[in-house]
Amino acid sequence: MKERIAIFGGTFNPIHNGHLHLCVECQKELQFDRMILMPDHIPPHKEVGYLAGETDRYEMCRIAAGEYPFLEASDLELRMDGISYTVYTLQEIKRLYPQAELYFIIGSDMLYSFHKWYRYQEILSLAFLVAGAREREEYDRMVQYTEKLGSLSSRVRIVRFHALPLSSTQVRKALHLGDETVSGLLPAGVLEYIKKHGLYQFGKGKA
């Protein structure tokens, strides 16, 4: 049987409990052999204001992954030059693991623009796309979207789960303000790392 490897990429600026909840729910549903957290070098799909350093974002992912037996972190995209296009990442992972069956995890908000991604057809030839639906209405809408991909729709898996309504922007704001609730938004080890290295101007007053 082929090894089943899932990749979950993003800026992870910082990685938080919402990201990890999605990982856990996808793992429950699809039972991957491995799941890789992969912070990107230059995100292709969104503008980012303050972005923590590459080493810091990788280390936070590594710390977070340590709490889950199926998770690991990779600095692959950080070592690749230029914009972190998913197709190039998957090509490299396929080269490293030619016999593996690959899956690429995204949030529901990213699915609806997937047809605009760089060489999206090739992405689907290299890996199955996995997206999380937070409610029944969203699940139905996501299924309708995948049908627009024609024959490629069979390469998309939609996982239904109860999402944590949390974003990295919210976490950064809470960190900046020194909000006491921040301890519930991040793994304890990640929060400790942020404090130790003075990231996101922890407790510096109003944002």
PyMOL commands that set and color helices and strands:
alter all, ss='L'
color gray80, all
select helices_A, chain A and resi 17-30+54-65+77-79+86-96+108-111+114-116+120-126+136-147+150-155+168-177+180-184+188-197+199-201
alter helices_A, ss='H'
color red, helices_A
select strands_A, chain A and resi 4-10+34-39+71-73+101-106+128-133+156-160
alter strands_A, ss='S'
color yellow, strands_A
deselect
rebuild
show_as cartoon
